[in-house]
Amino acid sequence: MKTPKLLPWYARKAGVSTARAEALWSKAVRTATAETGWVGNAEYWGACMDAFTALLDQERNTLCAPQVLPFVRSHSRTWRLPLIAMEDMFTAFHTSWQRSVGGSSRAL
C-alpha cells in the first residue's frame, strides 16, 4: 500500500515512529474505504487524511512525552529580562549624559 510522502513528517510532528504512522495510515485507509465506499476519488483521500490526522492526535495524547518547548521559551524570556532592563538603563544614562554634555558645550 502506498503511503503519503509526508508520512514521516506527520509522524515526527506527532512524536510517533514511522512504522506506527504507517500502521495508523493503514487503519485510516480501511476506515475511509468503509465510510465512502469508493476508492481513489477526492472524497476518499480527504476521508483518509481526516482519519489519519485524528488517529495521530489520539496517538499523541496517549504518549507521555512532556511538552518542553513552552517551558524553555518562558525561561528564555525570564533570563533575558535583566539584560533588557540593563539595556534600558544604559540608554537612559546615555540620553541623560548627552543632554548634560550637550547643554554645557553650548554654554561655552
DSSP file (Angstrom, degrees, kcal/mol; ACC not computed):
  #  RESIDUE AA STRUCTURE BP1 BP2  ACC     N-H-->O    O-->H-N    N-H-->O    O-->H-N    TCO  KAPPA ALPHA  PHI   PSI    X-CA   Y-CA   Z-CA
    1    1 A M              0   0    0      0, 0.0     2,-0.3     0, 0.0    25,-0.1   0.000 360.0 360.0 360.0 137.6    0.0    0.0    0.0
    2    2 A K        -     0   0    0      1,-0.0     3,-0.0     3,-0.0     0, 0.0  -0.594 360.0-157.7 -80.7 138.4    1.3    3.5   -0.9
    3    3 A T        -     0   0    0     -2,-0.3    19,-0.1     1,-0.1    -1,-0.0  -0.771  31.1 -88.7-108.9 159.3    1.7    5.9    2.0
    4    4 A P    >   -     0   0    0      0, 0.0     3,-1.6     0, 0.0    -1,-0.1  -0.337  30.7-125.4 -64.6 149.0    1.8    9.7    1.6
    5    5 A K  T 3  S+     0   0    0      1,-0.3     4,-0.2     2,-0.1    -2,-0.0   0.796 111.4  54.9 -65.3 -27.0    5.2   11.2    1.0
    6    6 A L  T 3> S+     0   0    0      1,-0.2     4,-2.5     2,-0.1    -1,-0.3   0.330  75.2 106.3 -88.3   8.0    4.7   13.4    4.0
    7    7 A L  H <> S+     0   0    0     -3,-1.6     4,-2.6     1,-0.2    -1,-0.2   0.898  78.0  50.7 -57.1 -44.6    4.0   10.5    6.4
    8    8 A P  H  > S+     0   0    0      0, 0.0     4,-2.6     0, 0.0    -1,-0.2   0.882 110.8  50.3 -61.3 -34.8    7.5   10.7    8.1
    9    9 A W  H  > S+     0   0    0     -3,-0.2     4,-2.5    -4,-0.2    -2,-0.2   0.933 111.1  47.4 -67.0 -45.2    6.9   14.4    8.7
   10   10 A Y  H  X S+     0   0    0     -4,-2.5     4,-2.0     2,-0.2    -1,-0.2   0.908 113.3  49.8 -59.8 -41.8    3.5   13.8   10.2
   11   11 A A  H  X>S+     0   0    0     -4,-2.6     5,-2.4    -5,-0.2     4,-1.3   0.931 112.1  46.2 -63.9 -46.0    5.0   11.0   12.3
   12   12 A R  H  <5S+     0   0    0     -4,-2.6    -1,-0.2     1,-0.2    -2,-0.2   0.891 111.7  52.4 -64.8 -38.9    7.8   13.2   13.6
   13   13 A K  H  <5S+     0   0    0     -4,-2.5    -1,-0.2     1,-0.2    -2,-0.2   0.869 114.1  42.7 -64.5 -36.9    5.4   16.1   14.3
   14   14 A A  H  <5S-     0   0    0     -4,-2.0    -1,-0.2    -5,-0.2    -2,-0.2   0.626 113.2-119.0 -85.1 -13.3    3.1   13.8   16.3
   15   15 A G  T  <5S+     0   0    0     -4,-1.3     2,-0.3     1,-0.3    -3,-0.2   0.760  71.4 122.7  82.5  25.2    6.1   12.2   18.1
   16   16 A V      < -     0   0    0     -5,-2.4    -1,-0.3    -6,-0.2    -2,-0.1  -0.768  66.0 -96.9-114.7 163.6    5.5    8.6   16.9
   17   17 A S     >  -     0   0    0     -2,-0.3     4,-2.1     1,-0.1     5,-0.1  -0.330  30.2-117.0 -74.7 161.4    7.7    6.3   14.9
   18   18 A T  H  > S+     0   0    0      1,-0.2     4,-2.3     2,-0.2     5,-0.2   0.874 115.9  54.8 -66.4 -36.7    7.3    5.9   11.1
   19   19 A A  H  > S+     0   0    0      2,-0.2     4,-1.8     1,-0.2    -1,-0.2   0.908 109.0  47.4 -63.6 -40.9    6.3    2.3   11.5
   20   20 A R  H  > S+     0   0    0      1,-0.2     4,-2.3     2,-0.2    -1,-0.2   0.887 110.4  52.8 -67.4 -37.8    3.5    3.3   13.9
   21   21 A A  H  X S+     0   0    0     -4,-2.1     4,-2.3     2,-0.2    -2,-0.2   0.881 107.1  52.4 -64.2 -37.7    2.4    6.0   11.5
   22   22 A E  H  X S+     0   0    0     -4,-2.3     4,-2.2     2,-0.2    -1,-0.2   0.895 109.2  49.6 -64.6 -39.1    2.3    3.5    8.6
   23   23 A A  H  X S+     0   0    0     -4,-1.8     4,-2.0     2,-0.2    -2,-0.2   0.902 111.4  48.7 -65.1 -40.1    0.0    1.3   10.8
   24   24 A L  H  X S+     0   0    0     -4,-2.3     4,-2.3     2,-0.2    -2,-0.2   0.867 108.9  53.8 -66.9 -35.4   -2.2    4.3   11.5
   25   25 A W  H  X S+     0   0    0     -4,-2.3     4,-2.4     2,-0.2    -2,-0.2   0.912 107.2  51.1 -63.5 -42.2   -2.3    5.1    7.8
   26   26 A S  H  X S+     0   0    0     -4,-2.2     4,-2.2     1,-0.2    -2,-0.2   0.911 111.0  48.1 -60.7 -42.1   -3.5    1.6    7.1
   27   27 A K  H  X S+     0   0    0     -4,-2.0     4,-2.3     1,-0.2    -1,-0.2   0.893 110.7  51.4 -65.4 -39.1   -6.2    1.9    9.6
   28   28 A A  H  X S+     0   0    0     -4,-2.3     4,-2.7     2,-0.2    -2,-0.2   0.885 108.6  51.5 -65.0 -38.4   -7.2    5.3    8.2
   29   29 A V  H  X S+     0   0    0     -4,-2.4     4,-2.4     2,-0.2    -2,-0.2   0.923 110.7  48.0 -64.0 -44.3   -7.4    3.8    4.7
   30   30 A R  H  X S+     0   0    0     -4,-2.2     4,-2.0     1,-0.2    -2,-0.2   0.911 113.1  48.5 -62.3 -41.6   -9.7    1.0    6.0
   31   31 A T  H  X S+     0   0    0     -4,-2.3     4,-2.2     2,-0.2    -2,-0.2   0.919 112.3  47.9 -64.7 -44.0  -11.9    3.5    7.8
   32   32 A A  H  X S+     0   0    0     -4,-2.7     4,-2.8     1,-0.2     5,-0.5   0.879 110.2  52.3 -66.0 -37.3  -12.1    5.8    4.7
   33   33 A T  H  X S+     0   0    0     -4,-2.4     4,-1.7     1,-0.2    -1,-0.2   0.909 111.8  46.3 -64.5 -40.9  -13.0    2.8    2.5
   34   34 A A  H  < S+     0   0    0     -4,-2.0    -2,-0.2    -5,-0.2    -1,-0.2   0.870 116.5  45.7 -68.3 -36.2  -15.8    1.8    4.8
   35   35 A E  H  < S+     0   0    0     -4,-2.2    -2,-0.2    -5,-0.2    -3,-0.2   0.938 124.8  26.9 -73.2 -47.3  -17.1    5.3    5.1
   36   36 A T  H  < S-     0   0    0     -4,-2.8    -3,-0.2     2,-0.2    -2,-0.2   0.826  82.4-145.8 -90.4 -32.6  -17.1    6.4    1.4
   37   37 A G  S  < S+     0   0    0     -4,-1.7     2,-0.3    -5,-0.5    -4,-0.1   0.377  71.0  92.2  80.6  -6.6  -17.5    3.1   -0.4
   38   38 A W        -     0   0    0     -6,-0.3     2,-0.4     3,-0.0    -1,-0.3  -0.817  62.9-148.2-117.5 158.0  -15.2    4.4   -3.1
   39   39 A V  S    S+     0   0    0     -2,-0.3     3,-0.1    -3,-0.1     4,-0.0  -0.991  72.7  12.7-129.4 127.1  -11.5    4.2   -3.7
   40   40 A G  S    S+     0   0    0     -2,-0.4     2,-0.1     1,-0.3    -1,-0.1   0.284  87.7 113.5 103.1 -11.7   -9.4    6.8   -5.3
   41   41 A N  S  > S-     0   0    0      1,-0.1     4,-2.1     4,-0.0    -1,-0.3  -0.377  79.8-100.8 -90.0 175.9  -11.6    9.8   -5.6
   42   42 A A  H  > S+     0   0    0      1,-0.2     4,-2.4     2,-0.2     5,-0.2   0.864 121.5  54.4 -64.4 -37.8  -11.1   13.2   -3.8
   43   43 A E  H  > S+     0   0    0      1,-0.2     4,-2.2     2,-0.2    -1,-0.2   0.900 108.4  50.5 -62.6 -39.8  -13.7   12.4   -1.2
   44   44 A Y  H  > S+     0   0    0      2,-0.2     4,-2.2     1,-0.2    -2,-0.2   0.939 111.8  45.5 -62.8 -49.3  -11.9    9.1   -0.4
   45   45 A W  H  X S+     0   0    0     -4,-2.1     4,-2.4     1,-0.2    -2,-0.2   0.859 112.0  52.6 -67.2 -34.5   -8.5   10.7    0.0
   46   46 A G  H  X S+     0   0    0     -4,-2.4     4,-2.4     2,-0.2    -1,-0.2   0.913 109.9  48.1 -63.8 -42.0   -9.9   13.5    2.1
   47   47 A A  H  X S+     0   0    0     -4,-2.2     4,-2.5     2,-0.2    -2,-0.2   0.873 110.3  53.5 -65.5 -36.5  -11.5   11.0    4.4
   48   48 A C  H  X S+     0   0    0     -4,-2.2     4,-2.7     2,-0.2    -2,-0.2   0.947 111.3  44.2 -61.2 -48.9   -8.2    9.1    4.6
   49   49 A M  H  X S+     0   0    0     -4,-2.4     4,-2.7     2,-0.2     5,-0.2   0.890 113.2  51.1 -66.5 -38.8   -6.3   12.2    5.7
   50   50 A D  H  X S+     0   0    0     -4,-2.4     4,-2.0     2,-0.2    -1,-0.2   0.932 113.9  44.0 -62.9 -45.1   -9.0   13.2    8.2
   51   51 A A  H  X S+     0   0    0     -4,-2.5     4,-2.5     2,-0.2    -2,-0.2   0.896 113.6  51.9 -65.9 -39.5   -9.0    9.8    9.7
   52   52 A F  H  X S+     0   0    0     -4,-2.7     4,-2.4    -5,-0.2    -2,-0.2   0.928 110.8  46.0 -64.1 -45.9   -5.2    9.7    9.7
   53   53 A T  H  X S+     0   0    0     -4,-2.7     4,-2.2     2,-0.2    -1,-0.2   0.873 112.6  51.4 -66.7 -35.2   -4.8   13.1   11.5
   54   54 A A  H  X S+     0   0    0     -4,-2.0     4,-2.2    -5,-0.2    -2,-0.2   0.920 111.0  48.0 -65.2 -42.8   -7.4   12.1   14.0
   55   55 A L  H  X S+     0   0    0     -4,-2.5     4,-2.4     1,-0.2    -2,-0.2   0.887 110.7  51.3 -65.1 -38.2   -5.6    8.8   14.7
   56   56 A L  H  X S+     0   0    0     -4,-2.4     4,-2.7     2,-0.2    -1,-0.2   0.898 109.0  51.0 -64.8 -39.3   -2.3   10.7   15.1
   57   57 A D  H  X S+     0   0    0     -4,-2.2     4,-2.0     2,-0.2    -2,-0.2   0.912 110.9  48.3 -63.7 -41.7   -3.9   13.1   17.5
   58   58 A Q  H  X S+     0   0    0     -4,-2.2     4,-1.2     2,-0.2    -2,-0.2   0.913 112.6  48.8 -62.7 -42.0   -5.2   10.2   19.6
   59   59 A E  H  X S+     0   0    0     -4,-2.4     4,-1.0     1,-0.2     3,-0.4   0.901 109.6  51.8 -65.2 -41.5   -1.8    8.6   19.5
   60   60 A R  H  < S+     0   0    0     -4,-2.7     3,-0.4     1,-0.2     5,-0.3   0.878 107.6  53.3 -62.8 -37.7   -0.1   11.8   20.6
   61   61 A N  H  < S+     0   0    0     -4,-2.0    -1,-0.2     1,-0.2    -2,-0.2   0.760 106.0  53.1 -70.9 -23.9   -2.5   12.1   23.5
   62   62 A T  H  < S+     0   0    0     -4,-1.2    -1,-0.2    -3,-0.4    -2,-0.2   0.707  91.5  91.8 -83.2 -18.8   -1.6    8.6   24.7
   63   63 A L  S  < S-     0   0    0     -4,-1.0   -47,-0.0    -3,-0.4   -48,-0.0  -0.445  70.3-144.1 -74.7 149.5    2.1    9.3   24.7
   64   64 A C        +     0   0    0     -2,-0.1    -1,-0.1     2,-0.1    -3,-0.1  -0.067  50.7 138.1-102.4  32.2    3.7   10.6   28.0
   65   65 A A        -     0   0    0     -5,-0.3     2,-0.1     1,-0.1    -2,-0.1  -0.670  52.6-128.2 -80.1 123.8    6.2   12.9   26.2
   66   66 A P        -     0   0    0      0, 0.0     2,-1.1     0, 0.0    -2,-0.1  -0.425  13.3-123.2 -72.4 147.1    6.4   16.2   28.1
   67   67 A Q        +     0   0    0      1,-0.2     4,-0.4    -2,-0.1    -2,-0.0  -0.793  39.1 168.6 -89.9 100.9    6.0   19.3   26.1
   68   68 A V     >  +     0   0    0     -2,-1.1     4,-2.4     1,-0.2     3,-0.3   0.750  55.3  79.5 -87.7 -27.3    9.3   21.1   26.9
   69   69 A L  H  > S+     0   0    0      1,-0.2     4,-2.6     2,-0.2     5,-0.2   0.884  92.6  47.6 -57.7 -47.3    9.2   23.9   24.3
   70   70 A P  H  > S+     0   0    0      0, 0.0     4,-2.2     0, 0.0    -1,-0.2   0.894 113.1  51.2 -61.1 -35.9    6.8   26.3   26.2
   71   71 A F  H  > S+     0   0    0     -4,-0.4     4,-1.9    -3,-0.3    -2,-0.2   0.916 111.3  46.6 -64.3 -44.4    8.8   25.8   29.4
   72   72 A V  H  X S+     0   0    0     -4,-2.4     4,-2.3     1,-0.2    -1,-0.2   0.899 111.0  52.5 -66.5 -40.7   12.0   26.6   27.6
   73   73 A R  H  X S+     0   0    0     -4,-2.6     4,-2.1    -5,-0.2    -1,-0.2   0.911 108.9  49.3 -62.6 -41.9   10.5   29.7   25.9
   74   74 A S  H  X S+     0   0    0     -4,-2.2     4,-2.1     1,-0.2    -1,-0.2   0.901 112.4  48.0 -66.3 -38.4    9.3   31.1   29.2
   75   75 A H  H  X S+     0   0    0     -4,-1.9     4,-2.5     2,-0.2    -1,-0.2   0.861 107.8  56.1 -68.2 -34.4   12.7   30.5   30.8
   76   76 A S  H  X S+     0   0    0     -4,-2.3     4,-1.5     2,-0.2    -2,-0.2   0.926 109.1  46.2 -61.9 -44.1   14.4   32.2   27.8
   77   77 A R  H  X S+     0   0    0     -4,-2.1     4,-1.1     1,-0.2    -2,-0.2   0.905 111.6  52.3 -64.3 -40.3   12.2   35.3   28.4
   78   78 A T  H  < S+     0   0    0     -4,-2.1     3,-0.5     1,-0.2    -2,-0.2   0.896 108.9  49.4 -63.8 -40.8   12.9   35.2   32.1
   79   79 A W  H  X S+     0   0    0     -4,-2.5     4,-0.5     1,-0.2    -1,-0.2   0.809 109.9  52.4 -68.4 -29.0   16.7   35.1   31.5
   80   80 A R  H  X S+     0   0    0     -4,-1.5     4,-2.5    -5,-0.2    -1,-0.2   0.698  88.0  82.2 -81.1 -18.2   16.5   38.0   29.1
   81   81 A L  H  X S+     0   0    0     -4,-1.1     4,-2.6    -3,-0.5     5,-0.2   0.906  90.8  47.7 -57.4 -47.8   14.6   40.3   31.4
   82   82 A P  H  > S+     0   0    0      0, 0.0     4,-2.5     0, 0.0    -1,-0.2   0.893 113.0  50.3 -61.6 -35.9   17.7   41.6   33.4
   83   83 A L  H  X S+     0   0    0     -4,-0.5     4,-2.3     2,-0.2    -2,-0.2   0.906 111.1  47.7 -66.7 -40.6   19.6   42.2   30.1
   84   84 A I  H  X S+     0   0    0     -4,-2.5     4,-2.3     2,-0.2    -1,-0.2   0.915 112.7  49.2 -65.8 -42.1   16.7   44.2   28.7
   85   85 A A  H  X S+     0   0    0     -4,-2.6     4,-2.2    -5,-0.2    -2,-0.2   0.910 111.5  49.4 -63.3 -41.5   16.4   46.2   31.9
   86   86 A M  H  X S+     0   0    0     -4,-2.5     4,-2.5     2,-0.2    -2,-0.2   0.901 109.8  51.3 -64.8 -40.4   20.2   46.9   31.9
   87   87 A E  H  X S+     0   0    0     -4,-2.3     4,-2.1     1,-0.2    -1,-0.2   0.909 109.8  49.9 -62.3 -42.0   20.0   48.0   28.2
   88   88 A D  H  X S+     0   0    0     -4,-2.3     4,-2.2     2,-0.2    -2,-0.2   0.896 110.5  50.4 -63.5 -39.8   17.1   50.4   29.1
   89   89 A M  H  X S+     0   0    0     -4,-2.2     4,-2.8     2,-0.2    -2,-0.2   0.929 110.5  48.6 -64.3 -44.9   19.1   51.8   32.0
   90   90 A F  H  X S+     0   0    0     -4,-2.5     4,-2.7     1,-0.2    -1,-0.2   0.876 110.3  51.9 -63.1 -37.1   22.2   52.4   29.8
   91   91 A T  H  X S+     0   0    0     -4,-2.1     4,-2.4     2,-0.2    -1,-0.2   0.917 111.3  47.1 -64.0 -42.6   20.0   54.0   27.2
   92   92 A A  H  X S+     0   0    0     -4,-2.2     4,-2.5     2,-0.2    -2,-0.2   0.921 113.4  48.2 -65.2 -43.2   18.6   56.4   29.8
   93   93 A F  H  X S+     0   0    0     -4,-2.8     4,-2.9     2,-0.2    -2,-0.2   0.916 112.1  49.8 -61.6 -43.3   22.1   57.1   31.2
   94   94 A H  H  X S+     0   0    0     -4,-2.7     4,-2.7     2,-0.2    -2,-0.2   0.919 111.8  47.5 -62.4 -44.5   23.4   57.8   27.7
   95   95 A T  H  X S+     0   0    0     -4,-2.4     4,-2.1     2,-0.2    -1,-0.2   0.919 113.5  48.0 -63.0 -43.5   20.5   60.1   26.9
   96   96 A S  H  X S+     0   0    0     -4,-2.5     4,-2.4     2,-0.2    -2,-0.2   0.911 112.4  49.2 -63.4 -42.5   21.0   61.9   30.2
   97   97 A W  H  X S+     0   0    0     -4,-2.9     4,-2.9     1,-0.2     5,-0.3   0.911 109.8  51.0 -63.4 -42.9   24.7   62.2   29.6
   98   98 A Q  H  X S+     0   0    0     -4,-2.7     4,-2.5     1,-0.2    -1,-0.2   0.882 110.8  49.4 -63.0 -37.9   24.2   63.6   26.1
   99   99 A R  H  X S+     0   0    0     -4,-2.1     4,-2.1     2,-0.2    -1,-0.2   0.919 114.5  43.9 -66.5 -42.9   21.8   66.2   27.4
  100  100 A S  H  X S+     0   0    0     -4,-2.4     4,-1.6     2,-0.2    -2,-0.2   0.912 119.3  41.4 -71.8 -40.7   24.2   67.3   30.1
  101  101 A V  H  X S+     0   0    0     -4,-2.9     4,-2.1     2,-0.2     5,-0.2   0.910 115.9  50.0 -69.7 -42.9   27.2   67.4   27.9
  102  102 A G  H  X S+     0   0    0     -4,-2.5     4,-1.1    -5,-0.3    -2,-0.2   0.874 110.8  50.0 -64.4 -37.9   25.3   68.9   25.0
  103  103 A G  H  X S+     0   0    0     -4,-2.1     4,-1.0    -5,-0.2    -1,-0.2   0.863 112.1  46.4 -69.5 -37.5   23.9   71.6   27.3
  104  104 A S  H  X S+     0   0    0     -4,-1.6     4,-0.9     1,-0.2    -2,-0.2   0.836 109.2  54.0 -76.8 -32.2   27.3   72.6   28.8
  105  105 A S  H  < S+     0   0    0     -4,-2.1    -1,-0.2     1,-0.2    -2,-0.2   0.811 106.6  52.6 -71.6 -27.7   29.1   72.7   25.4
  106  106 A R  H  < S+     0   0    0     -4,-1.1    -1,-0.2     1,-0.2    -2,-0.2   0.817 103.6  57.2 -73.5 -31.4   26.5   75.1   24.1
  107  107 A A  H  <        0   0    0     -4,-1.0    -1,-0.2     1,-0.3    -2,-0.2   0.779 360.0 360.0 -72.0 -24.4   27.0   77.5   27.0
  108  108 A L     <        0   0    0     -4,-0.9    -1,-0.3    -3,-0.1    -2,-0.2   0.498 360.0 360.0 -76.6 360.0   30.7   77.7   26.2
